[in-house]
Amino acid sequence: MADKKLGEVRTQFVEKVNNAVICAVLDDLQDKGVLNDEEVERVKKKSAVTQEQARILIDGVRKKGPKASLIAIESIHARDPFLAEHLDLMVFLEGSLSQTLQAPGPRAVLSVEESQPVEYRQGIKLCPSNVFDKIQKEESSKIYPIIQDLKRRTRLALIICNIDFESPCYSRRDGAEVDIAGIERLLTGLGYKVESHTNLCSKQMTDRLRDFAARKEHETSDSTFVVLMSHGLRAGLCGVKSQGENSDILSHDTIYSILNNKNCPVLRDKPKVIVIQACRGHNKGVIYVSSAGRPSADSQSPATGRPAEYESDALRQVHVESDLICFCSSTPDNVSWRSPQTGSIFIVQLIRQMQEHAWCYHLEEIFREVQQACNETPLQLPTKERATLLRRFYLFPGH
C-alpha cells in the first residue's frame, strides 16, 4: 500500500528533500484536494526548518490513507525524479496496479489492469503496447510515423542555454542549470541524443544551429527538438555579448529559416519542435478584470486581418516551411519568470506535463496542459507559434 511505502521511506525523505520540492508537492496536493489550505499552511508555518516541514507533510498525507499517499508519491516522482529514484518510489509506481490512466479525446479509459503495469524511464511514463497499437490503428493516416528500429534510429536534440552575460545590464540566469539538467533528462528519456552548449553570442548560436541542421544523423531520425534559453527581447534571444535591443540578438526568424525545408531538407516531413525560454519584452502580461470578466480600460487586443485575395501559388513540391512548431515561454512583449532554485516556470511545467502525458497525448495536447497549468498562476502564458505540423506528433515513449 502507498501509505506503507511512504512510512518506509519517511526517514530518507526527510533527510534528502529540499524546500523547493516540498513547496511544489504541497501545490500538487492542494490542487488535487488531498490537503486543504489550513493543512498546507500548517506545513509551511510550523517550522522554518525543512526537515520538520517534511515530517509534517509526509505524516499528514499517510494519515489520509493509500489513495492520498499514492498521489503524494506521484507528485514526488514528477517534481524530483532523482529523489524518487533514490527512494525506490519509481519501482513502487511501476509495480502499482491501482492507477487508472485516461487517454485523451474520445478514447476510452485505459486502466493498468486492462493493459500492463505502468513503467517509467527517467521519470517518463512509458506507452504500453496496447495503447501504442490502438493509436497506430485508429490514427495511422493522421500521425507522424516513428522509426521503431532502435538500432537504426538516430534522434538528435539541441540545447543552447545562456547563463552568464558580459554586460552588467543582464543578470546571471540563476536556476538555468536546473532547466538544462531537466530538459536533458527528459529528451534522453524520450530517446534523443542531446547536444548542449552554454554561453554563446548570437553568431555562435547561429553557427551551432546550422551545424545541427546539417547533421547526417537526421537522415535516420523521425523528429528533432531544439531548446533555446536566454534573456530575451521582442527582437529575439540575447547572446552573451548583448547590450540591448539591436546588438547580439538571435532573431526567431533566423531560427525558423535554418530549420525550414529549404535549408534543412534532411528533416523535411519530420516534426521539428522548437522550445524557447526567454522574455519577449518587459511587460508583466497581466491585466485586472472585473467580476463580470471584462478587461480593464487600458487593455488592448491586437488587430487581426487577412489579405483581400490569395496569390503566390508558385509551382513548388513542398512549402518552404512545414512540420514545425515553436513553443514560447510567454506571449509577445511580456516577461518570463524563473526561480533560482527550481528553474523556469515554463520549463518545469513542460517537463512535468511531458513526463505525465507523452504516453498517450500528442504534442499539442501536452502543450495545452502546460498552458492550463501556467494559467492557474497568471504570471505568464506560454504560446504556440509557427505551428505547421501537418499531423499529430506522438512521442510514444518506450517505443
DARA-V791917 format. One record per residue. N is the residue number from 1. OMEGA is omega in radians with two decimals (NA if undefined). BURIAL is b if it has 24 or more other ideal C-beta (glycine too) atoms within 12 Angstrom, else e. Layout:
BEGIN
n: [N:N]
omega: [OMEGA:OMEGA]
burial: [BURIAL:BURIAL]
END
This chain:
BEGIN
n: [1:2:3:4:5:6:7:8:9:10:11:12:13:14:15:16:17:18:19:20:21:22:23:24:25:26:27:28:29:30:31:32:33:34:35:36:37:38:39:40:41:42:43:44:45:46:47:48:49:50:51:52:53:54:55:56:57:58:59:60:61:62:63:64:65:66:67:68:69:70:71:72:73:74:75:76:77:78:79:80:81:82:83:84:85:86:87:88:89:90:91:92:93:94:95:96:97:98:99:100:101:102:103:104:105:106:107:108:109:110:111:112:113:114:115:116:117:118:119:120:121:122:123:124:125:126:127:128:129:130:131:132:133:134:135:136:137:138:139:140:141:142:143:144:145:146:147:148:149:150:151:152:153:154:155:156:157:158:159:160:161:162:163:164:165:166:167:168:169:170:171:172:173:174:175:176:177:178:179:180:181:182:183:184:185:186:187:188:189:190:191:192:193:194:195:196:197:198:199:200:201:202:203:204:205:206:207:208:209:210:211:212:213:214:215:216:217:218:219:220:221:222:223:224:225:226:227:228:229:230:231:232:233:234:235:236:237:238:239:240:241:242:243:244:245:246:247:248:249:250:251:252:253:254:255:256:257:258:259:260:261:262:263:264:265:266:267:268:269:270:271:272:273:274:275:276:277:278:279:280:281:282:283:284:285:286:287:288:289:290:291:292:293:294:295:296:297:298:299:300:301:302:303:304:305:306:307:308:309:310:311:312:313:314:315:316:317:318:319:320:321:322:323:324:325:326:327:328:329:330:331:332:333:334:335:336:337:338:339:340:341:342:343:344:345:346:347:348:349:350:351:352:353:354:355:356:357:358:359:360:361:362:363:364:365:366:367:368:369:370:371:372:373:374:375:376:377:378:379:380:381:382:383:384:385:386:387:388:389:390:391:392:393:394:395:396:397:398:399]
omega: [-3.05:-3.14:3.08:3.13:3.10:3.10:-3.14:-3.07:-3.03:-3.08:-3.14:3.12:-3.14:-3.11:-2.95:-3.02:3.07:-3.03:-3.12:3.13:3.10:-3.13:3.14:3.12:3.08:3.11:-3.14:-3.09:3.09:3.13:-3.07:3.04:3.11:3.11:3.05:-3.07:-3.10:-3.14:3.10:3.14:3.11:3.10:-3.05:-3.01:-3.08:-3.11:3.08:-3.11:-3.07:-3.10:3.12:3.07:-3.14:3.13:-3.13:-3.14:-3.04:3.12:3.13:3.13:-3.12:-3.13:-3.12:3.01:-3.04:-3.09:3.12:-3.14:3.11:3.08:3.11:3.12:3.10:3.14:3.10:3.14:-3.12:-3.05:-3.13:-3.11:-3.14:3.10:3.14:3.11:3.14:-3.12:-3.10:3.10:3.11:3.11:3.12:-3.13:3.14:-3.10:-3.09:3.11:-3.06:-3.10:3.01:-3.05:-3.07:3.09:-3.06:2.97:-3.04:-3.09:-3.08:3.08:3.12:3.12:3.13:3.14:-3.13:-3.07:-3.07:3.02:3.12:3.09:-3.13:2.98:-3.13:3.08:-3.06:3.02:-3.13:-3.11:3.09:-3.08:-3.11:3.08:3.09:-3.12:-3.13:-3.14:3.13:-3.11:-3.02:-3.02:-2.99:-3.10:-3.05:-3.08:3.04:3.11:3.03:3.05:-3.06:3.11:-3.04:3.12:-3.11:-3.01:-3.11:3.11:3.10:3.03:-3.11:3.02:3.00:-3.08:3.06:-3.08:-3.11:-3.08:-3.10:-3.09:3.07:3.10:-3.08:3.13:3.03:-3.09:3.12:-3.08:3.14:3.10:3.09:3.11:-3.13:-3.11:-3.12:3.14:3.11:-3.14:3.13:-3.06:3.06:3.12:3.10:3.03:3.14:2.95:-2.96:3.05:-3.06:3.08:3.11:2.98:-3.13:2.97:-3.06:3.11:3.12:3.08:3.11:3.14:3.14:3.11:3.14:3.09:-3.14:-3.14:-3.10:-3.07:-3.10:-3.11:3.14:3.13:3.14:3.05:3.11:-3.08:3.06:3.03:3.02:-3.08:-3.10:-3.08:-3.12:2.83:-3.10:3.06:3.10:-3.09:-3.14:-3.11:-3.10:2.91:-3.05:3.11:-3.04:3.08:-3.11:-2.94:-2.99:-3.12:3.07:-3.14:3.00:-3.09:3.08:-3.13:3.09:3.13:-3.12:-3.12:-3.11:-3.05:-3.11:-3.04:3.12:-3.04:3.12:-3.06:-3.09:3.11:3.11:-3.13:3.12:-3.11:3.11:-3.04:3.11:3.11:-3.10:3.04:-3.13:2.97:3.10:-3.11:-3.05:-3.11:-3.12:3.07:-3.10:2.99:3.07:-3.12:3.08:3.13:3.11:3.07:3.14:3.14:3.12:-2.98:-3.06:3.11:-3.10:3.03:-3.13:3.10:3.08:3.13:3.10:-3.10:-3.12:3.11:-3.08:3.13:3.08:3.03:-3.09:3.13:-3.11:3.12:3.13:3.02:-3.12:3.12:3.07:3.08:-3.10:3.03:3.14:3.05:3.14:-3.03:-3.14:3.07:-3.12:3.10:-3.04:-3.05:2.96:-3.03:-3.09:3.05:3.09:-3.11:-2.99:3.12:-3.05:3.13:-3.09:-3.10:3.11:-3.12:3.12:3.12:-3.09:-3.10:3.07:3.12:-3.02:-2.93:-3.07:-3.12:-3.06:3.13:2.97:-2.90:-3.10:3.02:3.11:-3.12:3.06:3.05:3.08:3.14:3.12:-3.14:3.13:-3.12:3.12:3.04:-2.90:3.01:3.14:3.10:3.09:-3.09:3.07:-3.07:3.08:-3.02:3.10:3.03:-3.09:3.11:3.05:-3.09:3.02:-3.13:3.11:-3.13:-3.10:-3.13:NA]
burial: [e:b:b:e:b:b:e:e:b:b:e:e:b:b:e:b:b:b:b:e:b:b:b:b:b:b:b:b:b:b:e:e:e:b:b:e:e:e:b:b:e:e:b:b:e:e:e:e:e:b:e:e:b:b:b:b:b:b:b:b:b:b:e:b:e:b:e:b:b:b:b:b:b:b:b:b:b:b:b:b:b:e:b:b:b:e:b:e:b:b:e:b:b:b:e:b:e:b:b:e:b:e:b:b:e:e:e:e:e:b:e:b:e:e:b:b:e:b:b:b:b:b:b:b:b:b:b:b:e:b:b:b:e:b:b:e:e:e:b:e:e:e:b:b:b:b:e:e:e:e:e:e:b:e:b:b:b:b:b:b:b:b:b:e:b:e:e:e:e:b:e:e:b:e:b:b:b:b:b:b:b:b:b:b:b:b:b:b:b:b:b:b:b:b:b:b:b:b:b:b:b:b:e:e:b:b:e:b:b:e:e:b:b:e:b:e:b:b:e:e:b:b:b:b:b:b:b:b:b:b:b:b:b:b:b:b:b:b:b:b:b:b:e:e:e:e:e:b:b:b:b:b:e:b:b:b:e:b:b:b:b:e:b:b:e:b:b:b:b:b:b:b:b:b:b:b:b:b:b:b:e:e:e:e:b:e:e:e:e:e:e:e:e:e:e:e:e:e:e:e:e:e:e:e:e:e:e:e:e:e:e:e:e:e:e:e:e:e:e:e:b:b:b:b:b:b:b:b:b:b:b:b:e:b:b:b:b:b:b:e:e:b:b:b:b:b:b:b:b:b:b:b:b:b:b:b:b:b:b:b:b:b:b:b:b:b:b:b:b:b:b:e:b:b:e:e:e:e:b:b:b:b:b:b:b:b:b:b:b:b:b:b:b:b:b:b:b:b:b]
END
